[in-house]
């Protein structure tokens, strides 16, 4: 899998985690301890999103030599 | 269903607020569905572009959310296909992409996408965007049905006068065949087709005593009849989707020497599409039976069109195109009153 595709796949998977966490957080009447757990998952996933660019800093492919 | 019935659907989709979600990643599709369901939308899902096109055809969704990278048919290709088909091009398409580079957005815009949402997306933003696109879709559905109302009005007028039965269908088919023979653009051919139906829509404002009078009209009555061009133009005036048809409705009784009505236009001032409808209108009126005359032969009718050219009423070039269609037997053949021979891609 190319780096670009891996990045795409990672963003997709993190997006799913974040999306469902957000949906759960929207629910009313949840105990505070459960809400705190969900916020922890959310923070971790958000941190992953910010880390993604640093995983894709491999040097560009070398130019073909004549 | 014949072509006219497809073009002029009288009913809009009964299933309101249906969102089609297209994503090869099941988790993503489920997430989108969960977010939108909570906002009251009905969701259907496809896992690639190919499946999406089949579902669009079957379920007529109101908004489409589509991933770009998918197997088989990707989001850009599917979007392009949806936007090139008149039956589906008004459905808003939102492309979902994890890529934020402007290149993929440009390719999305070129494919006709209406909006973009970057992954990971924000639930509130997604709901707001879909809600806003639903509103737009409602407006375009309304426009569609307004057009259908005017269309049914035109057919009502035809029904008032039994002797003109099938006239509109034949005119639509002949005029579109003319447009194609002349190499006009697809939207102009489409306008000719609609113009065939709508050219006399203004007759709805003309009293039966004048419209259906068996004998010759008095000068006063003729002045009343002339008003059908202006009334029709006004009826279509509010609809953007009919702006190309309006010149046909208003100017199909103009003559190149300025002796026509309602504006006495001369030469090039007479819109091309109106000139085309005028040729086929006169031909059809002459070759069918009317209360005041028997049906003329095609040869006699063509001779009369040539006379009109000599009188300076119509352009030789346009008339010759029509004459060659008739001579080479290339006029669409109509079974009953249905326009069957006309096979335009845009009617799909």
Contacts between the chains, C-beta under 8 A, distances in Angstrom:
chain1	res1	chain2	res2	distance
A	5	B	69	8.0
A	7	B	98	7.5
A	8	B	69	6.3
A	8	B	98	4.7
A	8	B	99	6.6
A	11	B	98	3.8
A	11	B	119	5.5
A	11	B	120	6.4
A	12	B	25	5.5
A	12	B	28	6.1
A	12	B	98	5.7
A	12	B	119	6.2
A	13	B	27	7.5
A	14	B	120	5.9
A	15	B	28	6.9
A	15	B	31	7.6
A	15	B	98	7.2
A	15	B	119	4.3
A	15	B	120	3.3
A	15	B	121	6.7
A	16	B	25	7.4
A	16	B	27	4.2
A	16	B	28	5.7
A	16	B	31	5.4
A	18	B	120	4.9
A	19	B	31	4.1
A	19	B	32	7.9
A	19	B	34	7.8
A	19	B	35	6.8
A	19	B	120	6.9
A	19	B	121	7.3
A	19	B	123	6.5
A	20	B	31	5.9
A	20	B	34	7.3
A	22	B	122	7.8
A	22	B	123	4.9
A	23	B	31	7.6
A	23	B	34	5.5
A	23	B	35	6.5
A	23	B	38	7.3
A	23	B	123	6.7
A	26	B	38	7.5
A	26	B	123	7.6
A	49	B	120	6.5
